[in-house]
C-alpha cells in the first residue's frame, strides 16, 4: 500500500463574525498517499481553500479558528505543533501554489532573490557548497593530464571528508550558492531563459512565467506535499495546459504528493488519482477519479458533472444545479444539500448522512445508500 503523507480527520474550522458563527468546515476527512494527486472540488464557498489554509494553520485568527480535528502529516499532528515547529514545515515539507502570483510575489525583489530567500530560510547550504566544489573538481579532472590528477584527487578526498562537518560560509558565499540553486529551480520548472529571469522583477514577466516562479519557490526545499489552490485559473488555456503538464512531470520525477483545489472537472480528470467532492463545508463523495466519472453516486456530484458542456450532443442550454449554497451560519438540518436535491426525502431533512463505503475506493455520504429502500433520482 502507498504510504500516507497527509490524513485529515474530522477537521472543523469556524469563523466568528458579528452575524454569527460560520461553520466553514464541519468535519472534513481526507487522505493523500505518497506520489498521489488528490482533487478537492466543489462550488465557490464550499470550503476548499479554507481546508488548505487549515492544513497549514494559516487561517486568520481572529475571526477564524480551528476548533477540532486532526491534521496528521507523516504521523505528526500539525494542529498540536508550536508556532516555531509549524514554520519549519510550511514552505519546507508542505508548500503552496496560489491562484494569483502577483498577489504573493514581492514586486520590489528580483525573482532570483525571492526563490533564494526560501532556500536560505530552510536549508543549510554548507554541504551544498562542498558538493558544488567537488563537482567542479571532478569536471576539471576530466581535462587534466594524468601526471597532474593526483593533486586534484587529493583535494576531492579532503572535501568529501568535510561533508560530515562542512566549514562555515560567509553571507556572500551563501547568497551566491542560493542564487545558483534558484537558477537550477527555474530551469527545472522550464522557465525560458532562467539565467536572465533570475535578475528580473515580477512586472517584467508574463502570467505564466510568474506562475512558474511561484512553483519554483514551492519546490525550493523538495516538499513532500504541494498544495495548488486554483493555480491555473488566471491563465489562458495554452499556458494552463503547460503548467498542468509541468506539475504532472514534477510529481513523477520528485515523487511529490499534490492536492489540487479546483472547480474545473476537466483538470480533475486530467490530473487527479482521487477526488473529494465538497459541499457546504463537508465532503460528500470520495473516490478514484475514474470511478467518480464513470459512476457518480451523490446527487451533488451528478449535478456537477451534468454542468460540463457535452462535445457529443447538442444543448440549447447548459445544465445547472438549482438553488444556492446555504448560509453556513444557519446550515440546513440533516444533509446540507437536501434543499437543492432532486432525490431528497424525509430523513435527508432530519439526519446528517455518514460517509460509507459503497465499493472499493468509493465512499459517499448520502441516505440513498444507507437506507433499506433505494430511491432513484427523480
Buried (B, 14 or more C-beta within 10 A) or exposed (E): EEEBBBBBBEBBBBBBEEEEBBBBBBBBBBBBBBBBBBBBBBBEBBBBBBBBBBBBBBBEEEEBBBBBBBBBBBEEEBBEBEEEEBBEBBBBBBBBBBBBBBEBBEEEBBBBBBBBBBBBBBBEBBBBBBBBBBEEBEEEBEEBEEEEEEEBEEBBEEBEEBEEEBEEBEEEEBBBBBBBBBBEBBBBBBBEEBEEBBEBBBEEBEBBBBBBBBBBBBBBBEBBBBBBBBBBBBBEEEBBEBBBEBBBEBBEEBEBBBBBBBBBBEBBBBBBBBBBBBBBBBBBBBBBBEBBBEEBBBBBBBBBBEEBEEEEEEEEEEEEBEEEBBEBEEBBEBBBBBBBBEBBEEBBBEEBBEBEEBEEBBBBBBBBBBEEEEEEEE
